[in-house]
Amino acid sequence: MPQLDTSSWFITIMSMILTLYIIMQLKISKHTFYQNPEPTSTKMTQYPTPWQTKWTKIYSPLSLPQQ
């Protein structure tokens, strides 16, 4: 059974890592980022809900008179 020749594996793996690094650097360099981001205001807007204007009472089953 012939032996597997692993003499070229090191240069193959190193060139693959270098190529992936260069490709990722090129992809990242194409992105544009904001120089000075401004915070946005987060104001809570109050929406009228129907149950806020009505008087409601919730009865617990334990507080009801027994039948």
ZALUM-465416 format. One record per residue: x, y, z of N, C-alpha, C in turn; residue number from 0. Coordinates in Angstrom, 1 decimal. Layout:
N
       nX       nY       nZ      caX      caY      caZ       cX       cY       cZ     i
        X        Y        Z        X        Y        Z        X        Y        Z   NUM
...
//
This chain:
67
       nX       nY       nZ      caX      caY      caZ       cX       cY       cZ     i
      0.9     -1.2      0.0      0.0      0.0      0.0      0.9      1.3      0.0     0
      0.7      2.2     -0.9      1.6      3.3     -1.0      1.3      4.3      0.1     1
      2.4      5.0      0.5      2.3      6.0      1.5      1.7      7.3      0.9     2
      0.9      8.0      1.8      0.4      9.3      1.4      1.4     10.4      1.4     3
      1.6     11.1      0.4      2.7     12.1      0.3      2.1     13.4      0.9     4
      2.6     13.7      2.1      2.1     14.9      2.8      3.1     16.1      2.8     5
      4.1     16.0      1.9      5.1     17.0      1.9      4.6     18.4      1.4     6
      3.6     18.4      0.5      3.0     19.6      0.0      1.9     20.2      0.8     7
      1.5     19.5      1.9      0.3     19.9      2.6      0.6     21.3      3.3     8
      1.7     21.5      3.8      2.0     22.7      4.6      1.8     23.9      3.7     9
      2.5     23.9      2.5      2.4     25.1      1.6      0.9     25.2      1.1    10
      0.2     24.2      0.9     -1.2     24.3      0.5     -2.0     24.9      1.5    11
     -1.9     24.5      2.7     -2.7     25.0      3.8     -2.4     26.5      4.1    12
     -1.1     26.8      4.1     -0.7     28.2      4.3     -1.1     29.1      3.2    13
     -1.1     28.7      2.0     -1.5     29.5      0.9     -3.1     29.7      0.9    14
     -3.8     28.6      1.4     -5.2     28.8      1.5     -5.6     29.8      2.6    15
     -4.9     29.7      3.7     -5.2     30.7      4.8     -4.9     32.1      4.3    16
     -3.8     32.3      3.7     -3.4     33.6      3.2     -4.4     34.1      2.2    17
     -4.9     33.2      1.3     -5.9     33.6      0.3     -7.2     34.0      1.0    18
     -7.6     33.2      1.9     -8.9     33.5      2.7     -8.7     34.9      3.4    19
     -7.6     35.1      4.0     -7.4     36.4      4.7     -7.5     37.5      3.7    20
     -6.8     37.4      2.6     -6.9     38.5      1.6     -8.3     38.7      1.1    21
     -9.0     37.7      0.8    -10.4     37.8      0.4    -11.3     38.5      1.4    22
    -11.1     38.1      2.7    -11.9     38.7      3.7    -11.5     40.2      3.9    23
    -10.3     40.5      3.8     -9.9     41.9      3.9    -10.4     42.7      2.8    24
    -10.5     42.2      1.6    -11.1     42.9      0.5    -12.6     43.1      0.6    25
    -13.2     42.1      1.2    -14.7     42.2      1.4    -15.0     43.3      2.5    26
    -14.2     43.2      3.5    -14.4     44.2      4.6    -14.1     45.6      4.2    27
    -13.1     45.8      3.4    -12.7     47.1      3.0    -13.7     47.8      2.1    28
    -14.6     47.0      1.5    -15.6     47.6      0.6    -16.8     48.2      1.3    29
    -16.9     47.9      2.6    -18.0     48.4      3.4    -17.7     49.8      3.8    30
    -18.8     50.6      3.8    -18.6     52.0      4.3    -19.3     52.1      5.7    31
    -18.6     52.8      6.6    -19.2     53.0      7.9    -19.4     54.5      8.2    32
    -20.3     54.8      9.0    -20.6     56.2      9.3    -19.4     56.7     10.2    33
    -19.0     57.9      9.9    -17.9     58.5     10.6    -18.3     58.9     12.1    34
    -19.5     59.5     12.2    -19.9     60.0     13.5    -21.4     59.7     13.6    35
    -21.7     58.5     14.2    -23.1     58.2     14.3    -23.8     59.0     15.4    36
    -25.0     59.5     15.1    -25.8     60.3     16.0    -26.8     59.4     16.7    37
    -27.0     59.6     18.0    -28.0     58.8     18.7    -29.4     59.3     18.3    38
    -30.3     58.4     18.1    -31.7     58.7     17.8    -32.5     58.9     19.0    39
    -33.4     59.7     19.0    -34.3     59.9     20.1    -35.4     58.9     20.2    40
    -35.5     58.3     21.4    -36.5     57.3     21.6    -37.6     57.8     22.5    41
    -38.6     58.5     21.9    -39.7     59.0     22.7    -40.8     58.0     22.7    42
    -41.4     57.9     23.9    -42.5     57.0     24.0    -43.8     57.7     23.6    43
    -44.5     57.3     22.7    -45.7     57.9     22.3    -46.9     57.2     23.0    44
    -47.7     58.0     23.6    -48.9     57.4     24.3    -50.0     57.3     23.4    45
    -50.5     56.0     23.2    -51.7     55.8     22.4    -52.9     55.6     23.3    46
    -54.0     56.2     23.0    -55.2     56.0     23.8    -55.7     54.6     23.7    47
    -56.0     54.0     24.8    -56.5     52.6     24.7    -57.9     52.7     25.3    48
    -58.8     51.8     24.8    -60.2     51.9     25.2    -60.4     51.6     26.7    49
    -59.6     50.8     27.3    -59.8     50.5     28.7    -59.3     51.6     29.6    50
    -58.6     52.5     29.1    -58.1     53.6     30.0    -59.2     54.6     30.4    51
    -60.2     54.7     29.5    -61.3     55.7     29.7    -62.4     55.1     30.5    52
    -62.5     53.8     30.6    -63.6     53.1     31.2    -63.2     52.7     32.7    53
    -64.3     52.7     33.5    -64.1     52.2     34.9    -64.3     50.7     34.8    54
    -63.4     49.9     35.1    -63.5     48.5     35.1    -63.1     47.9     36.5    55
    -63.7     46.8     36.8    -63.4     46.1     38.0    -63.3     44.6     37.7    56
    -62.2     44.0     38.2    -62.0     42.6     37.9    -62.3     41.9     39.2    57
    -63.2     41.0     39.1    -63.6     40.2     40.2    -62.8     38.9     40.3    58
    -62.2     38.6     41.4    -61.6     37.4     41.6    -62.6     36.3     41.9    59
    -62.4     35.1     41.4    -63.4     34.1     41.7    -63.5     33.8     43.2    60
    -62.4     34.0     44.0    -62.5     33.7     45.4    -63.2     34.8     46.2    61
    -63.3     36.0     45.6    -64.0     37.1     46.3    -65.5     37.2     46.0    62
    -66.0     36.4     45.1    -67.4     36.3     44.8    -68.2     35.6     45.9    63
    -69.4     36.0     46.1    -70.2     35.3     47.1    -70.5     33.9     46.7    64
    -70.5     33.0     47.7    -70.7     31.6     47.4    -72.1     31.3     47.0    65
    -72.3     30.5     46.1    -73.7     30.1     45.7    -74.4     29.2     46.6    66
//
